[in-house]
C-alpha cells in the first residue's frame, strides 16, 4: 500500500517550510522469526494497516529442523490460543491480525528429539 511520509529538516540554517512529504509503497504486515534455546520457534507479525488483515502461510517443520510433534499457538496481548497440532507435516496457517496490532505465532515442540 502507498502511504504518506513526513520529514522534518533539522538543518539550523534552513528557513521556511521545514516539513516535506512524500509517498512510498510499503508492506502492511512486518514479520520476523527466531528460535529459542529450547528449539521452539517464534514468528512475530505486526499489522500497520488501519484495518484487520488476513495472514496465510504454510508452516513446514522440516524447514526449521523440527521432527516429531508440535503445537502452534497464536499469542496476542490478551490471550494465547491453540491454532493446530502437527507431526512431521506441513500445516496451513490462517490468521487475522487486527488493525495496528501484532501477534506472535509460537511453535512449541512437544517432543524434544532435536
Secondary structure, 3 states (H helix, E strand, C coil): CEEEEEEECCCCCCCCCCEEEEEEECCCEEEEEEECCCCCEEEEEEECCCCCEEEEEEECHHHHCCCCEEEEEEECCCCEEEEEEEECCCEEEEEEECCCEEEEEEEEECCCCC
